[in-house]
Amino acid sequence: MTASKTVDLRSDTVTQPTAAMRAAMAAAPLGDDVFGTDPSVNALQEKIAAMLGFEAALFVPTGTQSNLCAILSHCGRGDEYIVGQQAHAYRWEGGGAAVFGSVQPQPLDHAEDGTLPIAAIKAAIKPDDAHFARTRLLALENTLGGKLLPFDYVQAATDLAKARGLQRHLDGARLFNAAVASVRPELVEGLGAASTGSARTALVIAEARRIADCFDSVSVCFSKGLGAPIGSALCGSREFIARAHRIRKMAGGGMRQAGLLAAAASHALDHHIERLADDHALAKRLAAGLAGIDGLTVEAPQTNIVFIDLADAAKARSAELLASLNAQGILAAGLYRLRFVTHLDVDAAGVDRAVAAIRGFFKA
Ligand SMILES: *Cc1c(COP(=O)(O)O)cnc(C)c1O
């Protein structure tokens, strides 16, 4: 990396397709997915469904549309879904489920670790009574702001939902980041000499599936850390996906030679899962590099997102800090809470440049 190259830490959505990914796109056989005859789309849908243990999957342009199709397939007019205050499917999607589906969200506050407390979920499930919307769905997000939801929690929350007759949806935009962070170290050690990239990938996929097994539907983004330019998939039962397919059409998400994009997503599943561990290691490197700066609190990253809180005295300088980083070719997001996200197009040299620039700013 040359000194002048931009280090873009704003989001893991900024990745450019690699040369190998572009080649896979160029070589993809194409049809018309609205007729259901695009072989590359069909292959991707089968691949992700099988990987996560579902009957079927639907390729959609965005994670937002994926969550919308999911909520509107699980819920009807006058139903409600329980969701986190900070969840993308509540806070960051323009209220789509309410706007397009007349589905009411029931947002709950997150605990410090990102979970929705079980007691709060229980208390939010409404009895069958004309006063209330019908509680139909529990929607969790994992990772949430880069935090891994503990597996035991996911199991307990989804068991409760199931026992109470609710559907369970996972916004797993970063499910594979969660799976990488969740693989038990003793399993990796257990591989011993067999610890090849593909053996480690198999462990991560098994972990992703263990998480996915707790849900009736799962949405995964290919355009985040997996490094594809566009696209998400919604997974579920055949019957659920048939409903979601209708909603995707209504939402304008029927795409034609979409195999061009599906091929990129498929390439990402084949080649970019295990390397998410590199992004997590770089996030730790960034956090470690920033430890001990007066006025900064660095939240220890669990995956690929580092949040930095500025102390009151430093808050006034946050815009100045971002501008100073920007001038040095380092992009980050946020204001009082700065966010740095590692990904495919960031390397150790880039992280070290960011660390040096931030340290330099606070020395000045
Ligand atoms: C990015 C993201 C989405 C939405 O993805 P878009 O493709 O930007 O619509 C949904 N959920 C989570 C958790 C995300 O991070």
The ligand as a Tripos MOL2 file, in Angstrom:
@<TRIPOS>MOLECULE
LIG
   15    15     1     0     0
SMALL
NO_CHARGES

@<TRIPOS>ATOM
      1 C1        -26.1100   -3.1020    6.5730 C.3       1 LIG1
      2 C2        -27.1270   -3.7600    7.3960 C.ar      1 LIG1
      3 C3        -28.4180   -3.9710    6.9110 C.ar      1 LIG1
      4 C4        -28.9420   -3.4310    5.6050 C.3       1 LIG1
      5 O1        -28.1800   -3.5920    4.5370 O.3       1 LIG1
      6 P1        -28.3440   -2.6520    3.2450 P.3       1 LIG1
      7 O2        -27.8410   -3.5680    2.1990 O.co2     1 LIG1
      8 O3        -27.4940   -1.4740    3.4920 O.co2     1 LIG1
      9 O4        -29.7770   -2.3310    3.0770 O.co2     1 LIG1
     10 C5        -29.3080   -4.6340    7.7170 C.ar      1 LIG1
     11 N1        -28.9620   -5.0560    8.9420 N.ar      1 LIG1
     12 C6        -27.7390   -4.8520    9.4360 C.ar      1 LIG1
     13 C7        -27.4210   -5.3650   10.7970 C.3       1 LIG1
     14 C8        -26.7810   -4.2050    8.6890 C.ar      1 LIG1
     15 O5        -25.5670   -3.9990    9.1950 O.3       1 LIG1
@<TRIPOS>BOND
     1     1     2 1
     2     2     3 ar
     3     2    14 ar
     4     3     4 1
     5     3    10 ar
     6     4     5 1
     7     5     6 1
     8     6     7 2
     9     6     8 1
    10     6     9 1
    11    10    11 ar
    12    11    12 ar
    13    12    13 1
    14    12    14 ar
    15    14    15 1
@<TRIPOS>SUBSTRUCTURE
     1 LIG1         1 GROUP 0 **** ****
